[in-house]
Amino acid sequence: MNRSVMRALLCSAWVSLVAVTAVQAQTAAPVAGLPDFTSIVQKNAPAVVHVEAKYNGKNPSQMQQMPGGMMPGQGLPGDPQAEIFRRFFGMPSMPSPEEQKHISLGSGFIISPDGYILTNNHVVAGADEVTVRLQDRRTFTAKVVGTDPKYDIALLKVKDGDSLPTVSIGDSRSLKPGQWVLAIGSPFGFDYTVTQGIVSAIGRNLGSSDQPYTSFIQTDVPINRGNSGGPLFNLQGQVVGINSQIYSNTGGYQGVSFSIPIDVAMNAVQQLKTKGYVTRGMLGVQVSSISDEMVKAFKLDNGDGAAVVSVEPASAAEKAGIQPGDIILSYNGQRLRQASDLSPLVSMTKPHTKVPMQILRDGKRQTIEVVVGEMPRDQQAVDNMHAAAVLSSGSAALGLSVEPVDSNTRQQLGLKSGQGVMISNITGPVAAQAGLQQGDVILMVDQQQIGSVAAFHAATKAVKPGSTVLLLVRSGSRSGFVALTVPGGK
C-alpha cells in the first residue's frame, strides 16, 4: 500500500472518530443533579388559582396605582441607583364609559379542601369583588376572611368549595441558599406559568419602611406582574413561600425576587381564621445597627447585634431590665447579625411568652428573660417607635457645650428627673457635621448614663486624642448613637 493511500485511510478514520464522538456528545445523558420539575407542576398546578379583584369606580387609594398595575415599594437605604421594590398586580382592564371598573389580577393557592386560599394583601386590598379561577376553569366568588398589611397576607374563602385540590405546606425555616425553587402563577395574565431558580438568600430584611416584620426569602426566580400571591415550591413539592416583591428600577424582573416565608404566612392564617386580625409580640425598644466606631468604642469583635438606643416606659423591655446601651446579641436562641433581624423575630413571638435574650453590657455577656408584650393595633405609633435611628459614622470632635435640661424640654421628651444634659452650643465644625444640634439631649457617654453637667464633664475629661467617644443623643422623639473621634490621634 503506497503512502498516499495510507494517508487517505488514516484521514478517513479520524473523520469517522470525530463524527462518532460528536454524535455521542449529542446523545449523552443529561448532567446528573439537574432537577425535573414536571411532577411538582402536575401535582400542584390544580391547587394554584388565578385571582381577579374588581374595584367599582375609582381605584382604591391604598393601591397607589401606577401605570401597568404596579405598586411601588421602598428603596434600600443609601442605594445610589434609587432602585425600588415593586409589588405586582396583573394588567388592569380599560374601563368603558358606561361602566368604570378596575380589575387587577394576581395569583393564590388553596390550602384546605373547603376552599381557604392564600394570596397577597396588595392583590385584594379594598376590592369590591374577588373571584378565583382554577386550572380546570371552574370559577368561584371569594370572600376576604381577613388581611394583614404588615405581612402582606390575605386569606380568602370561596363559596361552595368542597374537596378542592390543595398544596402541601413545607417548612421555610429549613431553606438554604443554593436550593432549587420554582413558582407557579399568572404573570401578565398567562395562567399557570412555571418559572424556576435558586434561593439566593434567606432572612432578607427590606428596612423599617417596607414590611419591617418580615424576613424575606430572596430568589432569582423570574417574578412579574400577576405572580403576586402565588406559591414558591421546594423540590419536595411543598410551598415554602408566597411571591410578593421584586427589586427593580425598570418595573420588570431583574434577577432579584422576594417571597414571604410560609411559616410567617401560616402563623397569620390561624389568627385570621380565629380572630380576624394578627397579633404580634413587642419588646418596646428602639435599636440601631452597630457601626465601625461603635465596635471600637464598645470593644466588640464584630458588628453583629442590635444596639439599644431607647426603652419605652412600662414596656416588656423595661420590665426585664434592658437598658439603653445594651447590645442584643441573640433573641430566643437566634443570633442577630444586624439590628433589622430583631423585629421579625419579636413580631412572630406569641404575646406573653417568656423568651431568653443574650445581651452585652459593660463588656460582659449575660442572659435576660423577657415576657414579650403585645403590639398595639395602632400601627402608626409602633412604626414611629421602631424607626431606625439615623447615626453619624464620620470622625468628629466633641466641640460642644452642655447645660441642664429645662423642665419643659424634659416633659416634652418624656425624660425622668436627673436624666440627660442638653447641648447649649455647637463650638466645633465637625460636631455640626456629625448632625448634633443645639437642643439635642445627651443621655449617655460611652455607656455611662449622664444626669448632670458635672457628670458629662467627668465622663469626657479623660478622653485622649484619637480615641472615639460614643454619645447616646435624643433629638426630638428619636434617640441614636453618635460616634465622635477626638482630633490629634495618629
ZAMARGU-4260 file (C-alpha; in steps of 0.2 Angstrom, whole numbers, plus 5000, padded with zeros to 4 digits):
<rodrens>
0) 5000/5000/5000 | 5008/5017/4995 | 5009/5032/5006 | 4995/5042/4998 | 4983/5028/5000
5) 4988/5025/5019 | 4986/5044/5022 | 4969/5044/5015 | 4963/5029/5025 | 4970/5037/5041
10) 4961/5054/5037 | 4945/5044/5034 | 4947/5035/5051 | 4950/5051/5060 | 4935/5060/5052
15) 4924/5045/5057 | 4930/5045/5075 | 4926/5064/5077 | 4909/5061/5069 | 4905/5047/5081
20) 4912/5057/5096 | 4900/5071/5091 | 4885/5060/5090 | 4889/5053/5107 | 4890/5070/5114
25) 4873/5075/5107 | 4865/5059/5114 | 4874/5059/5130 | 4863/5058/5146 | 4858/5074/5155
30) 4870/5080/5168 | 4867/5072/5185 | 4859/5083/5198 | 4848/5094/5187 | 4830/5093/5193
35) 4815/5089/5183 | 4800/5099/5189 | 4786/5091/5179 | 4780/5080/5193 | 4779/5095/5205
40) 4770/5105/5192 | 4757/5091/5188 | 4754/5088/5207 | 4752/5106/5212 | 4745/5116/5197
45) 4727/5111/5201 | 4728/5120/5218 | 4735/5136/5211 | 4722/5149/5207 | 4721/5165/5196
50) 4714/5179/5207 | 4704/5193/5200 | 4700/5208/5211 | 4687/5221/5204 | 4685/5239/5210
55) 4670/5249/5206 | 4673/5267/5202 | 4690/5275/5205 | 4705/5264/5210 | 4706/5262/5229
60) 4718/5275/5236 | 4728/5262/5246 | 4734/5254/5230 | 4743/5270/5224 | 4741/5263/5207
65) 4755/5266/5194 | 4754/5263/5175 | 4754/5244/5172 | 4746/5240/5189 | 4762/5241/5199
70) 4763/5246/5217 | 4779/5254/5222 | 4788/5249/5237 | 4803/5257/5245 | 4822/5258/5240
75) 4835/5251/5251 | 4843/5264/5262 | 4858/5273/5254 | 4855/5265/5237 | 4864/5276/5225
80) 4854/5270/5210 | 4837/5273/5219 | 4830/5256/5214 | 4813/5252/5221 | 4804/5237/5227
85) 4788/5233/5217 | 4773/5223/5222 | 4764/5217/5207 | 4746/5216/5201 | 4741/5210/5184
90) 4737/5221/5169 | 4722/5232/5173 | 4707/5232/5161 | 4702/5248/5152 | 4686/5255/5159
95) 4671/5258/5147 | 4662/5275/5148 | 4646/5265/5154 | 4655/5255/5167 | 4670/5262/5176
100) 4678/5247/5184 | 4696/5242/5188 | 4702/5224/5188 | 4718/5218/5195 | 4725/5201/5193
105) 4736/5190/5204 | 4739/5173/5210 | 4735/5162/5225 | 4734/5144/5231 | 4722/5133/5240
110) 4727/5127/5257 | 4712/5117/5263 | 4699/5107/5254 | 4685/5118/5260 | 4691/5132/5250
115) 4703/5143/5260 | 4716/5152/5249 | 4731/5162/5252 | 4737/5177/5242 | 4745/5194/5245
120) 4735/5208/5254 | 4740/5220/5240 | 4731/5210/5227 | 4714/5211/5235 | 4715/5226/5247
125) 4699/5237/5246 | 4692/5226/5232 | 4673/5226/5229 | 4673/5209/5222 | 4685/5195/5221
130) 4684/5179/5210 | 4696/5165/5208 | 4698/5153/5194 | 4705/5135/5195 | 4716/5126/5182
135) 4700/5116/5177 | 4692/5133/5173 | 4680/5132/5187 | 4677/5150/5194 | 4671/5154/5212
140) 4667/5170/5221 | 4679/5173/5236 | 4676/5181/5252 | 4690/5190/5260 | 4691/5182/5278
145) 4705/5194/5284 | 4720/5203/5279 | 4737/5209/5287 | 4745/5223/5278 | 4761/5222/5288
150) 4764/5204/5282 | 4755/5207/5265 | 4744/5192/5268 | 4726/5189/5263 | 4716/5174/5267
155) 4701/5171/5256 | 4687/5158/5257 | 4677/5153/5241 | 4659/5149/5242 | 4653/5132/5238
160) 4670/5125/5240 | 4671/5106/5243 | 4685/5094/5241 | 4696/5106/5231 | 4714/5102/5227
165) 4727/5108/5239 | 4745/5111/5241 | 4757/5104/5254 | 4764/5116/5266 | 4783/5115/5269
170) 4795/5122/5282 | 4803/5138/5276 | 4815/5138/5291 | 4824/5123/5283 | 4828/5133/5267
175) 4846/5136/5262 | 4854/5147/5249 | 4858/5137/5233 | 4842/5126/5234 | 4831/5125/5219
180) 4814/5133/5220 | 4800/5136/5207 | 4785/5147/5206 | 4768/5144/5198 | 4757/5159/5194
185) 4749/5171/5181 | 4762/5183/5175 | 4754/5196/5163 | 4738/5185/5164 | 4747/5170/5157
190) 4739/5157/5169 | 4749/5143/5176 | 4766/5149/5170 | 4781/5140/5179 | 4797/5148/5182
195) 4812/5142/5192 | 4828/5147/5201 | 4838/5145/5217 | 4837/5153/5234 | 4849/5167/5234
200) 4847/5172/5252 | 4836/5170/5267 | 4832/5181/5281 | 4832/5196/5270 | 4825/5212/5278
205) 4820/5226/5267 | 4820/5240/5280 | 4809/5248/5293 | 4798/5256/5279 | 4794/5241/5269
210) 4787/5226/5279 | 4798/5228/5294 | 4791/5212/5302 | 4795/5200/5288 | 4812/5191/5284
215) 4810/5188/5266 | 4817/5173/5255 | 4827/5181/5241 | 4827/5171/5225 | 4832/5173/5207
220) 4815/5165/5201 | 4808/5176/5187 | 4793/5185/5195 | 4782/5198/5186 | 4765/5206/5186
225) 4752/5194/5191 | 4764/5182/5200 | 4759/5191/5217 | 4752/5179/5229 | 4757/5164/5220
230) 4767/5149/5229 | 4785/5146/5229 | 4789/5127/5230 | 4804/5117/5235 | 4810/5101/5226
235) 4798/5091/5238 | 4783/5100/5230 | 4780/5109/5246 | 4775/5128/5247 | 4789/5137/5256
240) 4784/5155/5252 | 4772/5167/5244 | 4779/5178/5230 | 4777/5196/5234 | 4790/5208/5228
245) 4805/5211/5216 | 4819/5224/5217 | 4819/5234/5201 | 4822/5251/5193 | 4813/5247/5177
250) 4797/5239/5183 | 4801/5222/5177 | 4811/5207/5183 | 4829/5210/5185 | 4835/5194/5194
255) 4830/5198/5212 | 4814/5192/5219 | 4807/5191/5237 | 4794/5179/5244 | 4786/5179/5261
260) 4791/5163/5271 | 4776/5151/5273 | 4779/5149/5291 | 4775/5168/5293 | 4760/5166/5282
265) 4753/5151/5291 | 4755/5159/5308 | 4745/5174/5301 | 4732/5162/5294 | 4727/5154/5310
270) 4725/5171/5318 | 4714/5177/5304 | 4703/5162/5305 | 4700/5164/5324 | 4701/5182/5327
275) 4701/5191/5310 | 4717/5200/5314 | 4735/5197/5318 | 4743/5200/5334 | 4762/5202/5336
280) 4775/5202/5350 | 4783/5218/5356 | 4798/5222/5366 | 4797/5241/5367 | 4814/5245/5362
285) 4822/5256/5348 | 4838/5249/5341 | 4851/5253/5329 | 4864/5244/5319 | 4882/5244/5325
290) 4894/5255/5316 | 4913/5253/5315 | 4915/5267/5328 | 4903/5258/5340 | 4913/5242/5338
295) 4929/5252/5343 | 4920/5261/5357 | 4912/5245/5364 | 4927/5234/5361 | 4917/5222/5351
300) 4924/5208/5340 | 4912/5212/5326 | 4897/5222/5321 | 4884/5209/5325 | 4869/5213/5336
305) 4857/5227/5339 | 4862/5242/5350 | 4848/5248/5361 | 4845/5267/5360 | 4829/5269/5369
310) 4817/5259/5380 | 4799/5263/5381 | 4792/5266/5399 | 4782/5251/5406 | 4787/5240/5391
315) 4792/5222/5391 | 4810/5228/5389 | 4810/5240/5404 | 4802/5227/5415 | 4815/5214/5410
320) 4829/5227/5415 | 4835/5231/5397 | 4844/5247/5396 | 4850/5260/5383 | 4867/5255/5378
325) 4864/5236/5379 | 4869/5226/5364 | 4856/5212/5360 | 4867/5198/5353 | 4853/5185/5352
330) 4834/5183/5354 | 4827/5166/5359 | 4842/5157/5354 | 4844/5165/5337 | 4859/5176/5333
335) 4856/5194/5327 | 4868/5199/5313 | 4860/5216/5311 | 4848/5227/5320 | 4834/5223/5307
340) 4834/5205/5312 | 4826/5209/5329 | 4809/5215/5323 | 4803/5200/5313 | 4809/5188/5327
345) 4799/5198/5341 | 4784/5200/5330 | 4782/5181/5327 | 4783/5178/5346 | 4766/5175/5354
350) 4762/5189/5366 | 4766/5185/5385 | 4779/5172/5380 | 4795/5171/5391 | 4810/5172/5379
355) 4828/5172/5383 | 4839/5186/5376 | 4858/5187/5377 | 4865/5205/5379 | 4881/5213/5381
360) 4883/5226/5395 | 4898/5234/5401 | 4909/5222/5391 | 4900/5206/5399 | 4888/5194/5391
365) 4873/5190/5401 | 4856/5182/5398 | 4840/5191/5402 | 4822/5183/5401 | 4809/5195/5395
370) 4790/5192/5394 | 4785/5198/5377 | 4772/5211/5376 | 4758/5213/5363 | 4760/5226/5349
375) 4745/5238/5349 | 4735/5238/5333 | 4738/5257/5331 | 4752/5254/5319 | 4757/5272/5317
380) 4764/5273/5335 | 4773/5257/5333 | 4781/5262/5316 | 4787/5278/5324 | 4794/5268/5339
385) 4803/5256/5328 | 4810/5268/5316 | 4829/5266/5314 | 4840/5280/5322 | 4850/5290/5309
390) 4868/5289/5315 | 4883/5298/5311 | 4898/5287/5306 | 4911/5301/5302 | 4925/5306/5313
395) 4921/5321/5324 | 4927/5331/5338 | 4917/5335/5354 | 4916/5353/5350 | 4900/5357/5361
400) 4895/5364/5377 | 4880/5357/5388 | 4868/5364/5401 | 4855/5356/5412 | 4839/5350/5404
405) 4825/5363/5407 | 4808/5356/5414 | 4798/5360/5398 | 4810/5350/5387 | 4811/5336/5400
410) 4792/5335/5399 | 4791/5336/5380 | 4804/5322/5378 | 4797/5311/5392 | 4813/5311/5402
415) 4815/5307/5420 | 4822/5319/5433 | 4841/5318/5433 | 4842/5311/5415 | 4852/5319/5402
420) 4860/5336/5398 | 4856/5347/5384 | 4868/5354/5371 | 4868/5373/5373 | 4880/5377/5359
425) 4890/5369/5345 | 4908/5375/5346 | 4916/5364/5333 | 4913/5362/5314 | 4914/5343/5315
430) 4901/5342/5328 | 4889/5351/5317 | 4894/5339/5303 | 4890/5324/5314 | 4872/5330/5315
435) 4872/5337/5333 | 4862/5352/5336 | 4858/5365/5349 | 4844/5357/5360 | 4849/5339/5357
440) 4850/5330/5374 | 4865/5318/5378 | 4859/5303/5388 | 4875/5293/5389 | 4893/5294/5386
445) 4902/5278/5382 | 4888/5268/5391 | 4888/5279/5406 | 4872/5287/5410 | 4873/5306/5411
450) 4862/5316/5423 | 4871/5332/5426 | 4883/5344/5418 | 4896/5339/5431 | 4894/5321/5426
455) 4896/5325/5407 | 4912/5334/5411 | 4918/5320/5422 | 4914/5307/5408 | 4923/5316/5395
460) 4938/5323/5405 | 4949/5308/5402 | 4946/5306/5383 | 4963/5305/5374 | 4966/5312/5357
465) 4962/5300/5343 | 4950/5290/5354 | 4932/5288/5350 | 4918/5294/5361 | 4901/5287/5359
470) 4886/5298/5364 | 4868/5292/5365 | 4858/5308/5359 | 4840/5311/5360 | 4834/5323/5346
475) 4816/5326/5346 | 4807/5310/5348 | 4821/5299/5342 | 4837/5293/5350 | 4853/5287/5342
480) 4871/5284/5345 | 4883/5297/5338 | 4902/5292/5337 | 4914/5307/5339 | 4933/5304/5336
485) 4944/5317/5346 | 4957/5325/5334 | 4975/5323/5337 | 4977/5305/5336 | 4989/5296/5323
</rodrens>
